[in-house]
Amino acid sequence: MDQRTATLALPATPRSFGFFVDGQTIEAGPRGHFERRSPGHDVPVTRMPKCTTADLDMAVAAARRAFEDGRWSRIPAVERADVLLRAAQILRRRAEEIAYWETLENGKPISQARAEVGGCAGMFEYAAGAARALHGDAFNNLGEGMFGVVTREPIGVVGLITPWNFPFLILCERVPYILAAGCTIVAKPSEVTSATTLLLAEVLAEAGLPAGCYNVVTGSGSTVGQAMTEHADIDMVSFTGSTAVGRRCVAAAAGNFKKLGLELGGKNPQIVFADADLEDAADGVAFGIGFNTGQCCVSGSRLIVERSVARDFEAMVAAKLAKVKVGDPLDPETQIGAITTTAQNDTILGYIAKGKQEGARLVCGGDRLDFGRGQYIAPTLFGDVTGTMAIAREEIFGPVLAVMPFDTMEEAIAIANDTVYGLAASVWTKNIDKALTVSRRVRAGRFWVNTTLAGGPELPIGGFKQSGWGREAGIYGVEEYTQVKSVHIEIGKRQPWVG
């Protein structure tokens, strides 16, 4: 039977991992382990070391040595590109293995995990080209006695803190671009989804990345993550997670004025006009809230619909959600898998209860699904939502969609922008004038027209307002990890200052 069409088996025993520093795997030893239970099956699947701040110091020291001696930062870009291209090939070869462990720890459908790993290989390939394309500027307009050059130099040691919702995808939206810039990395994955970050260490070592250029420490965010944001020998931190933790990163970074890249929360609008292809839009809206079980910072969780079609469209979306297959993440037919953590499961159910209490009308879903094991929630749709309700204002991070009607384009834009967030947005319309106007006026870092959650390695990602700072991916994502230097070159003999 084709492995890609069969429901995969669970591991007989949990797999133990070590952390990774200076090209070596280090076993947990007396540190002890975290044990991770699969959220879709409620059985132990992995064991990770409880790293300490001393382990972080060791990893940062290795990354600093690797950066300063130039083994990566000063080699020709073509050599960096070769390593990144080899990594892409290895990712494709090991895609099934990586997707399997991603699904076990995260609870996302295996078909989604497979697609994400393929996309990650493409990011390495794009970054390989970007490494060779990275350049500065020359100024030949300073007069006969002066020539100016602007260079881009790698920023140094980068601390990379990644979340549990897209452990491998978000990692690969950063790592190849950071490496393309010539930086070295200390990565700290979420303690509940660390396996694929460590598997990437194996991939990069096999691809020929020098020791010390990619290091991984596992452990809690409150201990290791906080120490990373405060560390005096880390030059930049890239953090993806909640806006609340992002604020703590800002405060911690003040110690050495380290640069920050922050991709934070979102409460993203999907605006649907009456002139849209409503069948297509309904499918897109269902995808936008159901993808990754709604645990997606760019999830389209606010549905803003033109009033004349609002009730009919609401019914169309509900019909779509009713057909979505929720179930075992290891079943390739599953479209919505398990909620990743028990705490998040409780948070989502709490918001559903609050929506009912505040007077929203439950159209469909709203229930915890019982498959005998694991934690699952039915895709949920609320109507009659007002802008003051918690389900309309706060990031739920689950498959919960709030419907709000509008009468005019101005009102739709106002509702879309009525949030502290600005990560992503979508508009559905056949009218190009409406699409362009809305895309220019809604404050969001990513915008989709007649689609949602689309992307690739070429276009940058990031947020406006309290959704973050900086950009990842694309050539912008490489430049984010560089510093600009101005070089002034005197031609001939300079004019004396002392006569």
C-alpha positions as CSV (number, residue, x, y, z in Angstrom):
1,M,0.0,0.0,0.0
2,D,1.2,3.5,-0.8
3,Q,2.4,5.1,2.4
4,R,1.1,8.4,1.4
5,T,-2.5,7.1,1.1
6,A,-2.5,4.9,4.2
7,T,-3.0,6.0,7.8
8,L,0.4,5.8,9.4
9,A,1.2,3.9,12.6
10,L,2.1,5.4,15.9
11,P,5.6,4.9,17.2
12,A,5.9,1.9,19.6
13,T,7.9,4.0,22.1
14,P,8.7,7.7,22.3
15,R,11.7,8.8,20.4
16,S,14.4,10.5,22.5
17,F,16.4,13.5,21.1
18,G,19.4,15.3,22.2
19,F,20.0,19.0,21.7
20,F,22.6,20.2,19.1
21,V,25.6,22.5,19.6
22,D,28.7,23.0,17.5
23,G,27.9,20.2,15.2
24,Q,27.3,17.6,17.9
25,T,24.3,16.0,19.4
26,I,24.3,16.3,23.2
27,E,22.2,13.9,25.3
28,A,20.0,15.1,28.0
29,G,21.9,13.3,30.8
30,P,21.1,14.8,34.3
31,R,19.1,17.6,32.8
32,G,16.1,15.3,32.3
33,H,13.5,15.3,29.6
34,F,10.2,16.8,28.5
35,E,7.8,14.1,27.3
36,R,5.5,15.1,24.5
37,R,2.2,13.3,24.0
38,S,0.6,13.4,20.6
39,P,-2.4,15.7,20.8
40,G,-4.3,13.6,18.2
41,H,-3.7,10.3,20.0
42,D,-2.8,11.0,23.6
43,V,0.2,8.8,23.6
44,P,3.9,9.7,24.3
45,V,5.8,10.3,21.0
46,T,9.0,12.3,21.8
47,R,11.3,13.2,24.7
48,M,13.4,16.4,24.7
49,P,16.2,17.6,26.9
50,K,15.4,20.3,29.5
51,C,18.2,22.6,28.5
52,T,19.5,25.2,31.0
53,T,20.8,28.7,30.6
54,A,24.3,27.2,30.7
55,D,23.4,25.1,27.7
56,L,22.3,28.3,25.9
57,D,25.6,30.0,26.8
58,M,27.4,27.1,25.3
59,A,25.4,27.3,22.1
60,V,25.8,31.1,21.8
61,A,29.6,30.7,22.3
62,A,29.7,28.1,19.5
63,A,27.7,30.4,17.2
64,R,29.9,33.4,18.1
65,R,33.1,31.5,17.3
66,A,31.6,30.3,14.0
67,F,30.6,33.8,13.0
68,E,33.8,35.6,14.0
69,D,36.3,33.2,12.4
70,G,34.5,33.6,9.1
71,R,33.8,29.9,8.3
72,W,30.4,31.0,7.1
73,S,30.2,34.8,7.3
74,R,33.1,35.5,5.0
75,I,33.0,32.7,2.5
76,P,31.8,33.5,-1.1
77,A,28.1,33.6,-1.5
78,V,28.2,30.8,-4.1
79,E,29.5,28.5,-1.4
80,R,26.7,29.4,0.9
81,A,24.2,28.8,-2.0
82,D,25.7,25.4,-2.6
83,V,25.0,24.3,1.0
84,L,21.4,25.7,0.9
85,L,20.7,23.9,-2.4
86,R,22.0,20.6,-1.0
87,A,19.8,21.1,2.1
88,A,16.8,21.5,-0.2
89,Q,17.6,18.2,-1.9
90,I,17.9,16.4,1.5
91,L,14.7,17.9,2.7
92,R,12.9,16.4,-0.2
93,R,14.5,13.1,0.4
94,R,13.5,13.1,4.1
95,A,10.2,14.8,3.6
96,E,8.1,11.9,4.7
97,E,10.1,11.4,7.9
98,I,9.9,15.1,8.8
99,A,6.2,15.4,8.1
100,Y,5.5,12.4,10.3
101,W,7.2,13.8,13.4
102,E,5.7,17.2,12.7
103,T,2.2,15.7,12.7
104,L,2.8,13.6,15.8
105,E,3.9,16.5,17.9
106,N,1.7,19.2,16.5
107,G,-1.5,17.4,15.5
108,K,-1.8,18.9,12.0
109,P,-3.0,16.7,9.2
110,I,-0.2,14.6,7.6
111,S,-1.2,15.8,4.1
112,Q,-0.7,19.4,5.3
113,A,2.7,18.6,6.9
114,R,3.9,16.9,3.7
115,A,3.0,20.0,1.7
116,E,4.7,22.3,4.1
117,V,8.0,20.3,4.0
118,G,7.9,20.6,0.2
119,G,7.4,24.3,0.5
120,C,10.3,24.5,2.9
121,A,12.6,22.9,0.4
122,G,11.6,25.6,-2.0
123,M,12.5,28.3,0.5
124,F,16.0,26.9,0.7
125,E,16.3,27.0,-3.0
126,Y,15.1,30.6,-3.2
127,A,17.5,31.6,-0.4
128,A,20.4,30.1,-2.3
129,G,19.7,32.5,-5.2
130,A,19.1,35.4,-2.8
131,A,22.5,34.7,-1.2
132,R,24.2,35.3,-4.5
133,A,22.0,38.3,-5.4
134,L,22.5,40.2,-2.2
135,H,24.4,43.4,-2.9
136,G,25.0,47.0,-1.9
137,D,25.4,50.2,-3.9
138,A,28.0,52.4,-5.4
139,F,28.0,56.2,-5.5
140,N,30.0,57.7,-8.3
141,N,28.5,61.2,-7.8
142,L,30.7,62.5,-5.0
143,G,33.1,64.4,-7.1
144,E,36.5,63.4,-8.6
145,G,38.2,62.9,-5.2
146,M,35.7,60.5,-3.5
147,F,34.0,57.2,-4.3
148,G,31.3,55.8,-2.1
149,V,30.3,52.2,-1.5
150,V,27.4,50.8,0.6
151,T,27.9,47.2,1.7
152,R,25.6,44.8,3.5
153,E,27.2,42.7,6.2
154,P,25.6,39.8,8.2
155,I,24.3,41.1,11.6
156,G,26.0,38.3,13.5
157,V,24.6,35.7,15.9
158,V,20.8,35.3,15.6
159,G,18.6,33.8,18.3
160,L,15.5,32.2,16.7
161,I,12.5,31.4,18.8
162,T,9.7,29.5,17.0
163,P,6.2,28.6,18.0
164,W,4.2,25.3,18.2
165,N,1.7,26.0,15.4
166,F,4.0,25.7,12.4
167,P,7.2,24.3,13.9
168,F,8.9,23.5,10.7
169,L,7.3,26.0,8.3
170,I,8.1,29.0,10.4
171,L,11.6,27.7,11.1
172,C,12.2,27.5,7.3
173,E,10.7,30.9,6.6
174,R,13.7,32.1,8.6
175,V,16.7,29.8,8.7
176,P,17.7,29.7,5.0
177,Y,17.4,33.5,4.8
178,I,19.4,34.0,7.9
179,L,22.1,31.7,6.6
180,A,22.0,33.4,3.2
181,A,22.9,36.6,4.9
182,G,25.9,35.0,6.4
183,C,24.7,34.8,10.0
184,T,24.9,32.0,12.5
185,I,21.9,30.7,14.5
186,V,20.9,29.5,17.9
187,A,17.3,28.1,17.6
188,K,14.9,27.6,20.5
189,P,11.7,25.7,19.3
190,S,8.6,25.4,21.4
191,E,9.1,22.8,24.1
192,V,6.0,20.9,22.7
193,T,7.2,20.7,19.1
194,S,11.0,20.4,19.0
195,A,11.6,17.3,16.9
196,T,11.7,18.9,13.4
197,T,13.9,21.7,14.5
198,L,16.4,19.1,15.5
199,L,15.9,17.1,12.3
200,L,16.8,20.2,10.4
201,A,20.2,20.2,12.3
202,E,20.9,16.8,10.8
203,V,19.8,18.0,7.3
204,L,22.1,21.0,7.5
205,A,25.1,19.1,8.8
206,E,24.7,16.6,5.9
207,A,24.4,19.5,3.5
208,G,27.8,20.7,4.6
209,L,27.0,23.7,6.9
210,P,30.0,24.2,9.1
211,A,29.8,23.3,12.8
212,G,28.5,26.0,15.0
213,C,26.5,27.8,12.4
214,Y,23.1,26.2,13.4
215,N,22.6,25.2,17.0
216,V,19.4,24.1,18.8
217,V,18.6,24.3,22.5
218,T,15.4,22.8,23.8
219,G,13.5,23.8,26.9
220,S,10.9,26.2,28.3
221,G,10.3,29.7,26.9
222,S,10.3,31.1,30.4
223,T,13.8,29.9,31.1
224,V,15.7,29.4,27.8
225,G,13.6,31.7,25.6
226,Q,13.8,34.6,28.1
227,A,17.5,34.1,28.6
228,M,17.9,34.2,24.8
229,T,16.2,37.6,24.5
230,E,18.4,39.0,27.3
231,H,21.7,37.4,26.1
232,A,24.4,40.0,25.6
233,D,26.2,38.1,22.9
234,I,23.2,37.6,20.6
235,D,23.0,40.4,18.0
236,M,19.4,39.8,16.9
237,V,16.4,37.8,18.0
238,S,13.6,36.6,15.7
239,F,10.5,35.7,17.7
240,T,7.2,34.3,16.4
241,G,4.4,34.1,18.9
242,S,1.9,36.1,20.9
243,T,1.8,39.9,21.1
244,A,2.0,39.6,24.9
245,V,5.3,37.7,24.8
246,G,6.5,40.0,22.0
247,R,6.3,42.9,24.4
248,R,8.5,41.0,26.9
249,C,11.0,40.5,24.1
250,V,11.1,44.2,23.4
251,A,11.9,44.9,27.1
252,A,14.5,42.2,27.3
253,A,16.3,43.3,24.1
254,A,17.1,46.7,25.7
255,G,20.1,45.2,27.5
256,N,22.4,45.2,24.5
257,F,20.1,47.0,22.0
258,K,19.7,43.9,20.0
259,K,17.6,44.0,16.9
260,L,14.3,42.3,16.9
261,G,12.2,40.6,14.2
262,L,8.7,40.0,15.6
263,E,5.8,38.2,14.0
264,L,3.0,38.3,16.5
265,G,-0.8,38.0,16.8
266,G,-3.5,38.6,14.3
267,K,-7.3,39.1,14.1
268,N,-7.5,39.0,10.4
269,P,-10.5,40.1,8.3
270,Q,-12.0,38.4,5.2
271,I,-14.1,41.0,3.4
272,V,-16.8,39.5,1.1
273,F,-18.7,41.8,-1.3
274,A,-22.0,40.8,-2.9
275,D,-20.5,40.7,-6.3
276,A,-17.9,38.0,-5.4
277,D,-18.0,34.5,-6.7
278,L,-19.8,33.5,-3.5
279,E,-19.3,29.7,-3.9
280,D,-15.6,30.2,-4.4
281,A,-15.4,32.7,-1.6
282,A,-17.3,30.4,0.8
283,D,-14.8,27.7,0.1
284,G,-11.9,30.1,0.6
285,V,-13.3,31.4,3.9
286,A,-13.8,27.9,5.2
287,F,-10.2,27.1,4.3
288,G,-9.0,30.3,5.9
289,I,-10.5,29.4,9.3
290,G,-10.0,25.6,9.1
291,F,-6.4,25.4,7.9
292,N,-4.0,24.2,10.6
293,T,-7.1,23.8,12.9
294,G,-7.4,27.6,12.9
295,Q,-4.1,27.7,14.9
296,C,-2.7,30.2,12.4
297,C,-1.6,33.8,13.1
298,V,-2.9,34.8,9.6
299,S,-6.2,32.8,10.0
300,G,-9.1,34.7,8.6
301,S,-11.1,34.8,11.8
302,R,-13.4,37.8,11.1
303,L,-15.8,37.4,8.2
304,I,-17.0,40.8,7.1
305,V,-19.9,40.3,4.6
306,E,-22.0,42.7,2.6
307,R,-25.4,42.8,4.3
308,S,-27.5,42.0,1.2
309,V,-25.9,38.5,1.0
310,A,-24.8,38.0,4.6
311,R,-27.3,35.4,5.7
312,D,-27.1,33.4,2.5
313,F,-23.3,33.5,2.6
314,E,-23.3,32.5,6.2
315,A,-25.3,29.4,5.3
316,M,-22.9,28.6,2.5
317,V,-19.9,28.8,4.8
318,A,-21.7,26.6,7.4
319,A,-22.4,24.0,4.7
320,K,-18.8,24.0,3.7
321,L,-17.6,23.6,7.3
322,A,-20.0,20.7,7.8
323,K,-18.3,18.8,5.0
324,V,-14.7,19.3,6.3
325,K,-13.2,16.0,7.6
326,V,-12.0,16.4,11.2
327,G,-10.1,13.4,12.6
328,D,-6.9,11.5,13.0
329,P,-4.0,13.6,11.9
330,L,-2.2,10.6,10.5
331,D,-5.1,9.8,8.1
332,P,-4.2,11.5,4.7
333,E,-7.9,12.2,4.2
334,T,-8.1,14.4,7.3
335,Q,-8.4,18.2,6.7
336,I,-8.6,19.4,10.3
337,G,-6.6,17.7,13.0
338,A,-6.1,18.0,16.7
339,I,-5.7,21.1,18.9
340,T,-2.0,21.2,19.7
341,T,-2.0,21.8,23.4
342,T,-4.5,21.2,26.2
343,A,-4.2,24.8,27.3
344,Q,-5.1,26.0,23.8
345,N,-8.0,23.5,23.6
346,D,-9.4,25.0,26.8
347,T,-8.8,28.6,25.5
348,I,-10.8,27.9,22.4
349,L,-13.7,26.3,24.2
350,G,-13.6,29.3,26.6
351,Y,-14.0,31.7,23.7
352,I,-16.9,29.7,22.3
353,A,-18.6,29.9,25.7
354,K,-18.0,33.6,25.9
355,G,-19.4,34.1,22.4
356,K,-22.7,32.5,23.5
357,Q,-22.7,34.5,26.7
358,E,-22.2,37.8,24.9
359,G,-25.2,37.1,22.6
360,A,-23.6,35.9,19.4
361,R,-25.7,33.4,17.4
362,L,-24.1,29.9,17.1
363,V,-24.6,28.8,13.5
364,C,-22.6,25.6,13.5
365,G,-20.0,23.8,15.5
366,G,-19.1,24.9,19.0
367,D,-18.5,21.4,20.4
368,R,-15.5,19.4,21.5
369,L,-15.4,16.3,19.3
370,D,-14.9,12.9,21.0
371,F,-13.0,10.4,19.0
372,G,-12.0,8.3,22.0
373,R,-8.6,10.0,22.4
374,G,-7.0,13.2,21.5
375,Q,-8.4,16.8,21.6
376,Y,-10.6,18.0,18.7
377,I,-13.0,20.9,18.2
378,A,-15.6,21.2,15.5
379,P,-15.2,24.2,13.1
380,T,-17.4,26.9,14.6
381,L,-19.3,29.8,13.1
382,F,-21.0,32.7,15.0
383,G,-23.5,35.1,13.5
384,D,-24.8,38.4,14.9
385,V,-21.4,39.4,16.1
386,T,-20.7,43.0,17.1
387,G,-17.4,44.7,17.2
388,T,-17.3,44.9,21.0
389,M,-17.5,41.1,21.5
390,A,-14.4,39.2,22.6
391,I,-14.7,36.8,19.7
392,A,-14.5,39.8,17.3
393,R,-11.6,41.5,19.1
394,E,-9.3,38.9,20.6
395,E,-7.1,36.3,18.9
396,I,-8.7,32.9,19.6
397,F,-6.2,30.8,17.7
398,G,-8.7,28.1,16.8
399,P,-11.4,27.2,14.2
400,V,-13.8,29.9,15.3
401,L,-15.2,32.4,12.8
402,A,-17.2,35.6,13.6
403,V,-19.5,37.1,11.0
404,M,-20.2,40.8,10.9
405,P,-22.2,42.6,8.1
406,F,-21.5,45.8,6.3
407,D,-23.4,48.2,4.0
408,T,-20.7,50.2,2.3
409,M,-17.1,49.8,1.3
410,E,-16.1,52.5,3.8
411,E,-17.8,50.6,6.6
412,A,-16.1,47.3,5.6
413,I,-12.6,49.0,5.7
414,A,-13.4,50.6,9.0
415,I,-14.4,47.3,10.5
416,A,-11.4,45.6,9.1
417,N,-9.0,48.2,10.6
418,D,-10.8,48.2,14.0
419,T,-8.2,46.1,15.7
420,V,-4.8,46.5,17.3
421,Y,-3.5,43.9,14.9
422,G,-2.5,44.2,11.3
423,L,-1.0,40.9,10.1
424,A,-3.1,39.8,7.1
425,A,-6.4,40.3,5.3
426,S,-8.4,39.1,2.3
427,V,-11.0,40.6,0.0
428,W,-13.4,38.7,-2.3
429,T,-14.9,40.7,-5.2
430,K,-15.0,40.6,-9.0
431,N,-14.6,44.4,-9.1
432,I,-11.0,45.4,-9.5
433,D,-11.6,48.9,-8.2
434,K,-13.0,47.6,-5.0
435,A,-10.2,45.1,-4.7
436,L,-7.4,47.7,-5.2
437,T,-9.0,50.2,-2.9
438,V,-9.5,47.8,-0.1
439,S,-6.0,46.3,-0.5
440,R,-4.5,49.8,-0.3
441,R,-6.5,51.0,2.8
442,V,-6.6,47.9,5.0
443,R,-3.6,48.0,7.3
444,A,-2.1,44.6,7.1
445,G,1.3,43.2,6.2
446,R,-0.1,40.5,3.8
447,F,-3.2,40.9,1.6
448,W,-5.0,38.4,-0.6
449,V,-7.5,39.1,-3.4
450,N,-9.9,36.3,-4.2
451,T,-7.8,33.8,-2.3
452,T,-6.3,33.5,1.2
453,L,-3.3,32.0,2.9
454,A,-1.4,31.9,-0.4
455,G,2.3,32.5,-0.5
456,G,5.8,31.4,-1.4
457,P,9.4,32.2,-0.7
458,E,9.5,35.3,-2.9
459,L,7.2,37.6,-1.0
460,P,7.9,39.0,2.4
461,I,5.8,38.3,5.5
462,G,5.2,40.4,8.6
463,G,2.8,42.7,10.3
464,F,1.6,46.2,10.9
465,K,0.6,47.7,14.3
466,Q,0.8,45.2,17.2
467,S,1.3,42.3,14.8
468,G,5.1,42.8,14.8
469,W,8.2,44.4,13.4
470,G,10.4,43.6,10.4
471,R,9.9,41.2,7.5
472,E,10.8,37.6,6.8
473,A,11.2,35.7,3.5
474,G,12.0,37.1,0.1
475,I,15.0,39.3,-0.5
476,Y,13.6,41.5,2.3
477,G,14.0,38.6,4.6
478,V,17.7,38.3,3.8
479,E,18.3,42.0,4.1
480,E,16.6,41.9,7.5
481,Y,19.6,40.0,8.9
482,T,22.2,42.4,7.5
483,Q,23.7,45.7,8.5
484,V,24.4,48.5,6.1
485,K,27.9,50.1,6.1
486,S,28.9,53.2,4.2
487,V,32.5,53.2,2.8
488,H,34.2,56.4,1.6
489,I,37.2,56.0,-0.6
490,E,39.5,58.9,-1.3
491,I,40.9,59.1,-4.8
492,G,44.3,60.5,-5.1
493,K,45.8,62.8,-2.4
494,R,43.3,64.3,0.1
495,Q,43.3,68.0,0.8
496,P,45.4,68.7,3.9
497,W,43.7,70.0,7.0
498,V,46.8,71.5,8.6
499,G,48.7,73.8,6.3
